[in-house]
Amino acid sequence: KLDTEGIHFEQLVERIRELGVLAVTQSSWGPTLAAITPDAERANDLKRQLANLSDSSIPSLSITITAADNHGAVLRS
């Protein structure tokens, strides 16, 4: 599948998995992918590896690293 920028998402997911990431997801509204890594160090390594990709089917990527919120909502009255 292609998004409006011409990125082949299936190919990008495959590349991310080749880099050792087991959990990759795509937003239903796209064009956003999320790669789940065990820690910030691995996330930064992945970001560097993806930034070095030079492939005509994968133009420049915007990569953001964020942490999951491991706590549910808290209701206060």
DSSP file with accessible surface (Angstrom, degrees, kcal/mol):
  #  RESIDUE AA STRUCTURE BP1 BP2  ACC     N-H-->O    O-->H-N    N-H-->O    O-->H-N    TCO  KAPPA ALPHA  PHI   PSI    X-CA   Y-CA   Z-CA
    1    1 A K              0   0  172      0, 0.0     8,-1.6     0, 0.0     9,-0.4   0.000 360.0 360.0 360.0 148.1    0.0    0.0    0.0
    2    2 A L  B     -A    8   0A 106      6,-0.2     6,-0.2     7,-0.1     2,-0.1  -0.886 360.0-150.5-114.8 144.9    1.1    3.6   -0.7
    3    3 A D    >   -     0   0   30      4,-0.9     3,-1.7    -2,-0.4    27,-0.0  -0.391  46.7 -83.7 -96.5-171.5    0.3    6.7    1.3
    4    4 A T  T 3  S+     0   0  134      1,-0.3    -1,-0.0    -2,-0.1    -2,-0.0   0.715 129.8  55.3 -68.4 -17.3    0.1   10.1   -0.2
    5    5 A E  T 3  S-     0   0  139      2,-0.1    -1,-0.3    54,-0.0    -3,-0.0   0.422 117.2-110.2 -92.5  -3.3    3.9   10.5    0.0
    6    6 A G    <   +     0   0   34     -3,-1.7     2,-0.4     1,-0.3    -2,-0.1   0.678  63.3 153.3  85.9  15.6    4.6    7.3   -1.9
    7    7 A I        -     0   0   17     51,-0.1     2,-1.1     1,-0.1    -4,-0.9  -0.647  44.3-136.3 -80.9 133.6    5.9    5.3    0.9
    8    8 A H  B  >  -A    2   0A  76     49,-1.4     4,-2.2    -2,-0.4    -6,-0.2  -0.772  21.1-171.6 -85.8  98.8    5.5    1.5    0.6
    9    9 A F  H  > S+     0   0   13     -8,-1.6     4,-2.9    -2,-1.1     5,-0.2   0.886  81.0  54.7 -65.7 -38.6    4.4    0.7    4.2
   10   10 A E  H  > S+     0   0  138     -9,-0.4     4,-2.2     1,-0.2    -1,-0.2   0.923 110.8  46.8 -60.7 -40.8    4.6   -3.1    3.8
   11   11 A Q  H  > S+     0   0   68      2,-0.2     4,-2.4     1,-0.2    -1,-0.2   0.899 112.1  50.2 -67.8 -39.1    8.2   -2.7    2.7
   12   12 A L  H  X S+     0   0   11     -4,-2.2     4,-2.5     2,-0.2    -2,-0.2   0.928 110.2  49.7 -66.0 -42.4    9.0   -0.4    5.5
   13   13 A V  H  X S+     0   0   23     -4,-2.9     4,-2.6     1,-0.2     5,-0.2   0.930 110.5  51.3 -60.8 -42.2    7.4   -2.8    8.1
   14   14 A E  H  X S+     0   0  118     -4,-2.2     4,-2.3    -5,-0.2    -2,-0.2   0.925 109.8  49.3 -60.9 -43.6    9.5   -5.6    6.6
   15   15 A R  H  X S+     0   0   59     -4,-2.4     4,-1.2     2,-0.2    -1,-0.2   0.913 110.1  51.0 -62.0 -43.1   12.7   -3.5    6.9
   16   16 A I  H  <>S+     0   0    7     -4,-2.5     5,-1.6     1,-0.2     3,-0.5   0.928 111.0  48.3 -61.9 -42.5   11.8   -2.7   10.5
   17   17 A R  H ><5S+     0   0  138     -4,-2.6     3,-2.0     1,-0.2    -1,-0.2   0.885 105.8  57.5 -65.3 -36.6   11.3   -6.4   11.3
   18   18 A E  H 3<5S+     0   0  128     -4,-2.3    -1,-0.2     1,-0.3    -2,-0.2   0.793  99.6  60.7 -62.3 -26.4   14.6   -7.2    9.5
   19   19 A L  T 3<5S-     0   0   48     -4,-1.2    -1,-0.3    -3,-0.5    -2,-0.2   0.332 129.9 -96.2 -83.9   7.7   16.2   -4.8   12.0
   20   20 A G  T < 5S+     0   0   52     -3,-2.0     2,-0.5     1,-0.3    -3,-0.2   0.533  78.5 138.3  97.0   7.0   15.0   -7.1   14.9
   21   21 A V      < -     0   0    6     -5,-1.6    -1,-0.3     1,-0.2    -2,-0.1  -0.757  28.5-174.5 -89.3 124.6   11.8   -5.4   15.9
   22   22 A L        +     0   0  164     -2,-0.5     2,-0.6    14,-0.3    -1,-0.2   0.767  68.1  58.8 -88.5 -28.4    9.0   -7.9   16.6
   23   23 A A  E     +B   36   0B  43     13,-0.6    13,-2.8     2,-0.0     2,-0.4  -0.898  58.9 154.3-113.3 110.1    6.1   -5.5   17.2
   24   24 A V  E     +B   35   0B  20     -2,-0.6     2,-0.3    11,-0.2    11,-0.2  -1.000  13.7 179.3-131.8 135.0    5.2   -3.0   14.4
   25   25 A T  E     -B   34   0B  82      9,-2.7     9,-2.8    -2,-0.4     2,-0.4  -0.935  17.7-143.7-135.0 156.7    1.7   -1.5   14.0
   26   26 A Q  E     -B   33   0B  87     -2,-0.3     7,-0.2     7,-0.2     2,-0.0  -0.972  25.2-117.7-121.2 136.0    0.1    0.9   11.6
   27   27 A S        -     0   0   47      5,-2.6     5,-0.2    -2,-0.4     3,-0.1  -0.371  21.4-125.9 -67.1 149.7   -2.5    3.5   12.5
   28   28 A S  S    S+     0   0  110      1,-0.2    -1,-0.1     2,-0.1    -2,-0.0   0.797 112.1  40.1 -68.8 -25.8   -5.9    3.0   10.9
   29   29 A W  S    S+     0   0  235      3,-0.0    -1,-0.2     2,-0.0    -2,-0.0   0.604 110.3 165.7 -97.9 -13.9   -5.8    6.6    9.6
   30   30 A G        +     0   0   26      2,-0.2    -2,-0.1     1,-0.1     3,-0.0   0.365  68.7 138.8  43.4-179.9   -2.1    6.6    8.7
   31   31 A P  S    S+     0   0   72      0, 0.0     2,-0.4     0, 0.0    -1,-0.1  -0.129  77.9 103.2 -90.3  85.7    0.4    7.3    7.6
   32   32 A T        -     0   0   84     -5,-0.2    -5,-2.6     2,-0.0     2,-0.3  -0.992  42.4-171.7-129.3 132.7    1.8    6.4   11.0
   33   33 A L  E     -B   26   0B  39     -2,-0.4     2,-0.4    -7,-0.2    -7,-0.2  -0.905   7.8-157.6-114.5 149.5    3.8    3.3   12.0
   34   34 A A  E     -B   25   0B  40     -9,-2.8    -9,-2.7    -2,-0.3     2,-0.5  -0.997   2.0-164.8-126.6 130.8    4.7    2.4   15.6
   35   35 A A  E     -B   24   0B  36     -2,-0.4     2,-0.6   -11,-0.2   -11,-0.2  -0.977  14.6-143.6-115.3 124.1    7.6    0.1   16.4
   36   36 A I  E     +B   23   0B 106    -13,-2.8   -13,-0.6    -2,-0.5   -14,-0.3  -0.782  22.3 179.8 -93.1 123.6    7.7   -1.3   20.0
   37   37 A T        -     0   0   33     -2,-0.6   -16,-0.0   -16,-0.1     3,-0.0  -0.842  36.5-119.9-120.1 158.4   11.1   -1.7   21.5
   38   38 A P  S    S-     0   0  117      0, 0.0     2,-0.3     0, 0.0    -1,-0.1   0.758  88.0  -4.6 -70.6 -24.0   12.1   -2.9   24.9
   39   39 A D  S  > S-     0   0   82      1,-0.1     4,-2.0    28,-0.0     5,-0.1  -0.969  75.4 -93.1-160.8 173.6   13.9    0.3   26.0
   40   40 A A  H  > S+     0   0   64     -2,-0.3     4,-2.7     1,-0.2     5,-0.2   0.854 117.8  58.7 -65.5 -34.6   15.0    3.8   24.9
   41   41 A E  H  > S+     0   0  137      1,-0.2     4,-2.2     2,-0.2    -1,-0.2   0.940 108.7  44.1 -61.6 -46.2   18.5    2.6   23.9
   42   42 A R  H  > S+     0   0   53      1,-0.2     4,-2.6     2,-0.2    -1,-0.2   0.889 111.7  54.8 -66.4 -36.0   17.0    0.1   21.4
   43   43 A A  H  X S+     0   0   14     -4,-2.0     4,-2.5     1,-0.2    -2,-0.2   0.925 109.2  47.0 -62.4 -43.5   14.6    2.8   20.2
   44   44 A N  H  X S+     0   0   67     -4,-2.7     4,-2.2     2,-0.2    -1,-0.2   0.886 110.9  51.9 -66.4 -38.2   17.5    5.2   19.5
   45   45 A D  H  X S+     0   0   54     -4,-2.2     4,-2.4    -5,-0.2    -2,-0.2   0.934 110.9  48.1 -60.5 -46.0   19.4    2.4   17.7
   46   46 A L  H  X S+     0   0   11     -4,-2.6     4,-2.8     1,-0.2     5,-0.3   0.916 108.8  53.7 -62.2 -41.9   16.4    1.8   15.5
   47   47 A K  H  X S+     0   0   85     -4,-2.5     4,-2.3     1,-0.2    -1,-0.2   0.928 110.1  47.3 -59.1 -44.6   16.0    5.5   14.8
   48   48 A R  H  X S+     0   0  138     -4,-2.2     4,-1.2     1,-0.2    -1,-0.2   0.919 112.5  49.5 -63.0 -42.8   19.6    5.7   13.6
   49   49 A Q  H  < S+     0   0   76     -4,-2.4     3,-0.3     1,-0.2     4,-0.2   0.916 112.9  46.3 -64.8 -41.8   19.3    2.6   11.5
   50   50 A L  H >< S+     0   0   16     -4,-2.8     3,-1.4     1,-0.2    -1,-0.2   0.870 107.4  57.4 -68.9 -35.2   16.1    3.9    9.8
   51   51 A A  H 3< S+     0   0   70     -4,-2.3    -1,-0.2    -5,-0.3    -2,-0.2   0.793 103.2  55.9 -65.1 -25.4   17.6    7.3    9.3
   52   52 A N  T 3< S+     0   0  130     -4,-1.2    -1,-0.3    -3,-0.3     2,-0.2   0.491  79.0 115.7 -86.0  -4.0   20.4    5.6    7.3
   53   53 A L    <   -     0   0   44     -3,-1.4     2,-0.5    -4,-0.2    -3,-0.0  -0.478  42.8-173.9 -67.2 131.0   18.0    3.9    4.9
   54   54 A S        +     0   0  118     -2,-0.2     2,-0.4     6,-0.0    -1,-0.1  -0.828  28.4 135.7-127.2  91.9   18.5    5.1    1.4
   55   55 A D  B >   -C   58   0C  39      3,-0.7     3,-2.0    -2,-0.5    -2,-0.0  -0.999  56.0-134.5-141.1 132.7   15.8    3.6   -0.8
   56   56 A S  T 3  S+     0   0  125     -2,-0.4    -1,-0.1     1,-0.3     0, 0.0   0.764 108.7  55.3 -61.3 -23.4   13.7    5.3   -3.4
   57   57 A S  T 3  S+     0   0   13      1,-0.2   -49,-1.4   -50,-0.1    -1,-0.3   0.576 107.4  53.4 -85.7  -8.3   10.6    3.6   -2.0
   58   58 A I  B <  S-C   55   0C   7     -3,-2.0    -3,-0.7   -51,-0.2    -1,-0.2  -0.789  75.6-176.4-126.9  86.5   11.3    5.0    1.5
   59   59 A P        -     0   0   54      0, 0.0    -6,-0.1     0, 0.0    -2,-0.0  -0.017  52.9 -39.0 -68.4-173.0   11.7    8.8    1.3
   60   60 A S        -     0   0  117      1,-0.1     2,-0.3    -6,-0.0    -9,-0.1  -0.142  66.4-148.2 -53.8 138.8   12.7   10.8    4.3
   61   61 A L        -     0   0   55     -3,-0.1     2,-0.6   -11,-0.1    -1,-0.1  -0.841  10.5-138.5-110.4 147.3   11.0    9.7    7.5
   62   62 A S        -     0   0  120     -2,-0.3     2,-0.5     2,-0.0    -2,-0.0  -0.936  28.5-170.0-102.1 115.9    9.9   11.6   10.5
   63   63 A I        -     0   0   45     -2,-0.6     2,-0.4   -16,-0.0    -2,-0.0  -0.940   9.0-178.9-117.0 125.2   10.8    9.5   13.6
   64   64 A T        -     0   0  116     -2,-0.5     2,-0.5     2,-0.0    -2,-0.0  -0.978  14.6-150.3-122.5 134.2    9.6   10.3   17.1
   65   65 A I        +     0   0   64     -2,-0.4     2,-0.3   -21,-0.0   -25,-0.0  -0.900  26.8 162.1-104.1 130.9   10.6    8.3   20.2
   66   66 A T        -     0   0  126     -2,-0.5     2,-0.3   -26,-0.0    -2,-0.0  -0.958  32.9-120.1-143.0 158.5    8.0    8.3   23.0
   67   67 A A        -     0   0   89     -2,-0.3     2,-0.1     1,-0.0   -28,-0.0  -0.759  29.5-113.7-100.4 149.1    7.4    6.2   26.1
   68   68 A A        -     0   0   80     -2,-0.3     2,-0.9     1,-0.1    -1,-0.0  -0.455  25.2-119.3 -74.6 151.9    4.2    4.3   26.7
   69   69 A D        -     0   0  127     -2,-0.1    -1,-0.1     1,-0.1     0, 0.0  -0.844  27.4-172.1 -92.3 107.2    1.9    5.3   29.6
   70   70 A N        +     0   0  140     -2,-0.9     2,-0.4     2,-0.0    -1,-0.1   0.241  59.3  80.5 -87.2  13.1    1.9    2.2   31.8
   71   71 A H  S    S-     0   0  151      3,-0.0     3,-0.1     1,-0.0    -2,-0.0  -0.973  74.7-129.7-122.3 137.0   -0.8    3.6   34.1
   72   72 A G        -     0   0   65     -2,-0.4    -2,-0.0     1,-0.2    -1,-0.0  -0.100  46.2 -68.0 -72.3 176.5   -4.5    3.6   33.5
   73   73 A A        -     0   0  102      1,-0.1     2,-0.5     2,-0.0    -1,-0.2  -0.309  44.4-143.4 -65.8 147.4   -6.7    6.7   33.9
   74   74 A V        -     0   0   98     -3,-0.1     2,-0.5     2,-0.0    -1,-0.1  -0.974   8.4-153.6-116.1 121.9   -7.2    8.0   37.4
   75   75 A L        -     0   0  169     -2,-0.5     2,-0.4     2,-0.0    -2,-0.0  -0.839  15.2-177.1 -96.2 129.7  -10.7    9.5   38.2
   76   76 A R              0   0  217     -2,-0.5    -2,-0.0     0, 0.0     0, 0.0  -0.970 360.0 360.0-125.9 144.0  -10.8   12.1   41.0
   77   77 A S              0   0  172     -2,-0.4    -2,-0.0     0, 0.0     0, 0.0  -0.668 360.0 360.0-110.4 360.0  -13.8   13.8   42.4
